Amino acid sequence: MYDGQPVTAELTYSEGWAKENGLQIPEISYSGNTDAGDYTASIIIDGQTANAEFKISKAQMEGVSVEDCSVSYDSIEHSVSVGIPEGAEIKFGTQEGSYTLEDNPTYTDAGEYTVYYSVTKKNYVIVTGSAKVQISKISAVVTNKPESTRPIYNDSGQPLVSQGTVDGGTLQYALGDNPDNVPNEISFDTEIPIAKNIGSYYVWYRVVADKNHTDISPSYVKVVLADEKWVTFKGVLYQSDESTPISKANITLMKGNEKIDYEITQSDGKYEFTVPTGVYNIVATYQSTKKTEIIEVYEDNKIFDIIMPDGKTESLLTVNSNDNDFSAVVGGLDKEALAIRKSDNLEAEKSLSVLMTVEAKTQETAKNSSPFNELVTNSSFMFFDTQLEKKVDSNTTVLNSSENVLEIVVPYEKISRRDLAVYYCEGADIEKFSEITSKENGTFRIDKENKCIYIYSNRFATFAIGYTPHYKVTSSVSLGDFTGNVSVDVKNKNGESVYNLDDVSLEEISFDDISKGHYEMTITWEDGVENELTVPITVS
């Protein structure tokens, strides 16, 4: 084995053999040949040659170190780490067995690369091997998130979000229906979505990364294309301690059976809605707890924080109607649920649901409507049935009354309606509620500006809103060739004059505001003598 020292050899022989052959052989030694290789030493004695063959084998090379490189993408060049002994040479290749590169290969882009190498040094065995350069992708970064442009509806179509920017990829957008479901793959495009119609939109965006980055999963921006008269309100959803925010809870805004909008609370528990002014039910749902509250929104930037109850407590409202105009909302259900849990001494592990059902009805379908047949004959009624029930675990009980006075808000159209009243009917008894602002049981108030009736009750059966409708009525009378002055007098069935018109046009006699019922219209004119014509009128 090569060790850097000259090889030494001595020639030995049989003394008897030498004498026998009459040879005089001196003491001979050989010294030389340091490098590895195959050698022959020859000695010639009296014409005879003696050969000694020997080999110096290459030594194993020490001190070769080639280490893998494993880094995350950083846009600079990377290579394997190389260490070789003094006097050695190394060459590289990108294929095994081919070492043609003088320099250590470098790589910048993400990927896994294999570097082959060969280390040579005189008198040493060649060292070959491979090492890897592993450059991992890093996540793309959204440097400017797309933000809602808070557009105002103008019927022209406009981008819903600002243009975002990204490092390491391309932003793509898609329009979704809600914050729960990501649009399908083919919906995404680099164009920012445009909308024309009033309402809430969910603009989803994602990052399709380049070769050195990883994609960013879709997120969304909620955008409300609002009328100028719409208002914004916001708040925070808290746990029962009134200080710990709740994230990833559903906040739904309801009006009757119509879902107006909904959000998922942020990490700090915040939510925000932009909606038309009005009265709504806001429903917060988190795990096994659901809370229904009433909210009035008539001014911008109102703050409405929500405190969730303890335990498995739910306050629920169901509104049944084929007509979205019957957008009833109810207040106080959340307080009633807490009152029941307390009064019934329900343990924490008991689940409690308090459900109120409000259902629009006609006089023919309402449960307790028959007594209304005897009410004022020229009145009209809007009916709705109500029911309150509690459910403890799996046991359901219909409640005759509530501990709290609940607030029922129903819409009404004030145009052409007079003498509005609220009635409650259970069985054969009708009770007329008092129109005052005390919010006591058996009272109601009218919000004429916002076209709402607030009804306060702790009993639940059939409600009716009665009114006398008024109409605009037109009629015409032909008196032949007469062209003089005509006066008109309209009397109700009691003989009371309700309309007096002078100097009218016979082609169009108009009564702008008259209730339904039976009337007599008397027309008076002079044509040499005073004439009078009476005809019946029925407004229905």
WOQUI-V395954 format. One record per residue. OMEGA is omega as a letter, one per 20 degrees, with the letter a starting at -180 (* if undefined). BURIAL is b if it has 9 or more other ideal C-beta (glycine too) atoms within 8 Angstrom, else e. D_LAST is the distance of its C-alpha to the last C-alpha in Angstrom with 2 decimals. Layout:
# WOQUI-V395954
OMEGA;BURIAL;D_LAST / OMEGA;BURIAL;D_LAST
This chain:
# WOQUI-V395954
r;e;124.46 / r;b;124.40 / r;e;124.99 / a;e;126.36 / r;e;129.98 / r;e;132.74 / r;b;133.60 / r;e;137.08 / r;b;139.07 / r;e;142.60 / r;b;144.86 / a;e;146.59 / r;e;149.18 / a;e;151.69 / r;e;155.01 / r;e;156.90 / a;e;155.25 / r;b;156.28 / a;e;159.89 / a;e;159.99 / r;e;158.93 / a;e;161.13 / r;e;158.19 / a;e;158.13 / r;e;154.41 / r;e;153.51 / a;e;150.69 / r;e;147.68 / a;e;144.21 / r;b;141.15 / a;e;138.72 / r;e;135.94 / r;e;132.59 / a;b;129.78 / r;e;126.78 / r;e;125.10 / r;e;126.39 / a;e;128.88 / r;b;132.58 / r;e;136.08 / a;b;139.18 / r;e;142.43 / r;b;146.03 / a;e;148.97 / r;e;152.27 / r;e;155.24 / r;e;153.12 / a;e;150.78 / r;e;147.13 / a;b;145.01 / r;e;141.28 / r;b;138.85 / r;e;135.19 / a;b;132.55 / r;e;128.90 / a;b;127.02 / r;e;123.40 / r;e;120.48 / r;b;119.13 / a;e;115.53 / r;b;113.76 / r;e;112.43 / r;e;110.01 / r;b;107.34 / r;e;103.81 / a;b;100.62 / r;e;97.34 / r;e;93.74 / r;b;91.28 / a;e;87.79 / r;b;85.45 / a;e;81.85 / r;b;81.06 / r;e;82.00 / r;e;82.74 / a;e;86.52 / r;e;89.28 / r;b;90.45 / r;b;93.45 / r;b;95.41 / a;e;97.95 / r;b;101.58 / a;e;104.90 / r;b;108.24 / a;b;111.88 / r;e;114.19 / a;e;115.64 / r;b;112.92 / r;e;110.62 / r;b;107.05 / a;b;105.10 / r;b;101.48 / r;b;99.51 / r;b;96.00 / a;e;97.29 / r;e;99.57 / a;e;103.21 / a;e;102.74 / a;b;103.79 / a;e;103.84 / r;b;102.05 / a;e;104.19 / r;e;101.29 / a;b;98.92 / r;b;95.58 / a;e;92.61 / a;b;88.90 / a;e;85.81 / r;e;82.73 / r;b;81.31 / r;e;82.88 / a;e;85.86 / r;b;89.15 / r;e;92.56 / r;b;95.72 / a;b;99.04 / r;b;102.35 / a;b;106.10 / a;b;108.65 / r;b;112.28 / a;b;115.49 / r;e;119.12 / a;b;120.64 / r;b;117.28 / r;e;114.98 / r;e;111.93 / r;e;108.73 / r;e;105.49 / r;e;101.96 / r;e;98.35 / a;b;95.81 / r;b;92.10 / a;b;89.97 / r;b;86.52 / a;b;83.95 / r;b;80.59 / r;b;77.26 / a;b;75.44 / r;b;71.71 / a;b;70.11 / r;e;68.76 / a;b;65.52 / r;e;66.84 / a;e;63.47 / r;e;60.35 / a;b;57.29 / r;e;54.93 / r;b;51.27 / a;b;50.92 / a;e;47.67 / r;b;46.03 / a;e;42.94 / r;b;40.43 / r;e;41.04 / a;e;40.02 / a;e;43.64 / a;e;45.10 / r;b;47.79 / a;b;50.41 / r;b;49.16 / r;b;52.58 / r;e;55.85 / r;e;58.82 / r;b;60.91 / a;e;64.68 / r;b;66.90 / r;e;70.62 / r;b;71.73 / a;b;68.99 / r;e;65.84 / r;b;62.31 / a;b;59.57 / r;b;55.80 / a;b;52.83 / a;b;49.11 / a;b;47.88 / a;e;44.63 / a;e;45.81 / a;b;48.93 / a;e;50.00 / r;e;50.65 / r;e;53.14 / a;b;52.23 / a;e;54.45 / a;e;57.77 / a;e;56.83 / a;e;54.01 / a;b;56.52 / a;e;57.71 / r;e;59.47 / r;e;56.51 / a;b;54.22 / r;b;50.61 / r;e;48.07 / r;b;44.30 / a;e;41.36 / r;e;38.26 / r;e;37.36 / r;e;38.41 / r;b;41.46 / r;b;44.42 / a;b;47.65 / r;b;50.60 / r;b;53.46 / r;b;57.00 / r;b;60.34 / r;b;63.95 / a;e;65.87 / r;b;69.42 / a;e;72.54 / a;e;75.71 / a;b;76.85 / r;b;73.66 / a;e;71.21 / r;b;67.50 / a;b;64.97 / a;e;62.12 / r;b;58.56 / a;e;56.78 / r;b;53.39 / r;b;51.90 / a;b;48.27 / r;b;46.59 / r;b;43.14 / a;b;41.78 / r;b;39.69 / a;e;37.38 / a;e;38.97 / r;e;36.51 / a;b;37.48 / r;b;39.82 / r;b;42.72 / a;b;43.60 / r;b;46.61 / r;b;48.59 / r;b;51.26 / a;b;51.03 / r;b;53.69 / a;b;55.24 / r;e;55.03 / r;e;58.05 / r;e;55.81 / a;e;58.51 / a;e;59.06 / r;b;56.73 / r;b;55.36 / r;b;55.60 / r;e;54.00 / r;b;51.01 / r;b;47.48 / a;b;44.91 / r;b;41.35 / a;b;38.36 / r;b;35.09 / a;b;31.43 / r;b;29.54 / a;e;30.93 / r;e;31.89 / a;e;35.54 / a;b;35.66 / r;b;39.44 / a;b;42.62 / r;b;46.26 / a;b;49.63 / a;b;51.50 / a;e;54.69 / r;e;58.16 / r;e;57.56 / a;b;54.24 / r;b;52.20 / a;b;48.80 / r;b;46.48 / r;b;42.90 / a;b;41.22 / r;b;37.43 / r;e;34.31 / r;b;33.82 / r;b;31.89 / a;b;32.38 / r;b;34.15 / r;b;36.05 / a;b;39.62 / r;b;41.52 / a;b;45.33 / r;b;47.20 / a;b;50.97 / a;e;52.99 / a;e;51.72 / r;b;49.72 / a;b;46.09 / r;b;44.39 / r;b;40.72 / r;b;40.00 / r;b;37.17 / r;b;37.74 / a;e;35.99 / r;b;37.02 / r;e;36.27 / a;e;39.79 / r;e;42.45 / r;e;45.48 / r;b;44.34 / a;e;46.83 / r;b;45.56 / a;e;48.43 / r;b;47.90 / a;e;50.29 / r;b;50.44 / r;b;51.06 / r;e;54.25 / a;b;54.62 / a;b;52.32 / r;b;49.13 / r;b;45.67 / a;b;42.31 / r;b;39.53 / r;b;35.77 / r;b;33.72 / a;b;30.08 / r;e;28.32 / r;b;25.22 / a;e;24.29 / a;e;22.70 / r;e;25.18 / r;e;22.56 / a;b;23.01 / a;b;26.46 / r;b;27.42 / a;b;30.98 / r;b;33.09 / r;b;36.06 / a;b;38.94 / r;b;39.58 / r;b;43.00 / r;e;44.00 / r;b;42.87 / r;b;45.07 / r;b;48.05 / r;b;47.45 / r;b;47.39 / a;b;50.53 / a;e;52.26 / r;e;51.17 / a;e;51.99 / a;e;55.31 / r;b;54.71 / a;e;57.80 / a;e;57.75 / r;e;58.07 / r;b;54.98 / a;b;51.87 / r;b;48.61 / r;b;45.08 / a;b;42.05 / r;b;38.81 / r;b;35.26 / r;b;32.44 / a;b;28.86 / r;b;26.37 / a;b;22.71 / r;b;20.74 / r;e;17.45 / a;b;16.73 / a;e;18.41 / a;e;21.44 / a;b;22.20 / a;e;25.40 / a;b;24.45 / a;b;20.71 / r;e;20.85 / a;b;21.42 / r;b;18.05 / a;e;16.50 / a;e;17.97 / a;b;16.72 / a;e;14.32 / a;e;11.35 / r;e;8.86 / r;b;10.61 / a;e;10.46 / r;b;13.90 / a;e;16.28 / r;b;19.20 / r;b;22.78 / r;b;25.94 / r;b;29.32 / r;e;32.89 / r;b;36.24 / r;b;39.49 / r;b;43.08 / r;b;45.64 / a;b;49.35 / a;e;51.37 / a;e;49.85 / a;e;48.49 / r;e;44.73 / r;e;43.27 / a;e;39.64 / r;b;39.54 / a;e;37.73 / r;e;37.88 / r;b;39.47 / r;e;42.35 / r;b;40.63 / a;b;37.23 / a;b;35.37 / r;b;33.05 / a;b;29.84 / r;b;28.20 / a;b;24.77 / r;b;22.95 / r;b;19.68 / a;e;17.97 / a;e;18.18 / r;e;16.42 / r;e;13.25 / a;b;13.62 / r;e;15.06 / a;e;16.95 / a;b;17.90 / r;b;19.95 / a;b;21.92 / r;b;22.58 / a;b;25.38 / r;b;25.57 / a;e;28.74 / a;e;29.07 / a;e;27.35 / r;e;27.65 / r;b;25.03 / r;e;26.46 / a;e;24.72 / a;b;26.65 / r;e;28.10 / r;b;27.33 / a;e;30.94 / a;e;33.19 / a;e;35.86 / r;e;34.92 / r;e;35.76 / r;e;34.37 / r;b;30.99 / r;b;30.03 / r;b;27.86 / a;b;27.79 / r;b;25.53 / a;b;27.15 / a;e;24.88 / a;e;27.33 / r;b;27.40 / r;b;23.84 / r;b;25.15 / r;b;24.79 / a;b;28.16 / a;b;28.21 / a;b;31.59 / r;b;32.45 / r;b;35.46 / a;b;33.56 / r;b;31.55 / a;b;29.07 / r;b;25.24 / r;b;23.51 / r;b;19.88 / a;b;18.46 / r;b;15.73 / r;b;13.78 / a;b;11.16 / r;b;9.27 / a;b;9.70 / r;b;9.07 / a;b;11.35 / r;b;10.40 / r;e;13.25 / r;e;14.39 / a;e;17.87 / r;b;20.17 / r;e;23.54 / r;b;26.32 / a;e;29.15 / a;e;31.89 / a;e;30.96 / a;e;31.24 / a;e;31.53 / a;e;29.51 / r;b;26.03 / a;b;24.14 / r;b;20.50 / a;b;19.37 / r;b;15.81 / r;b;15.89 / a;b;13.68 / r;e;14.29 / r;e;17.50 / a;e;18.79 / r;e;18.83 / a;e;18.76 / r;e;16.44 / r;b;17.24 / a;e;20.55 / r;b;21.56 / r;e;25.06 / a;e;26.76 / r;b;23.71 / a;e;23.82 / a;b;22.54 / a;e;21.91 / r;e;19.25 / a;b;17.63 / r;e;15.89 / a;b;14.03 / a;e;14.74 / a;e;13.16 / a;b;10.44 / r;b;8.45 / a;b;5.06 / a;b;6.44 / a;e;8.58 / r;b;11.17 / r;b;14.34 / r;b;15.67 / a;b;19.49 / a;b;21.59 / r;b;25.26 / r;b;28.15 / r;b;31.90 / a;e;33.84 / r;e;37.10 / r;e;35.24 / a;e;31.97 / a;e;29.08 / r;e;25.62 / r;e;22.59 / r;e;19.50 / r;e;16.34 / r;e;13.04 / r;b;9.77 / r;e;6.30 / a;b;3.80 / *;e;0.00
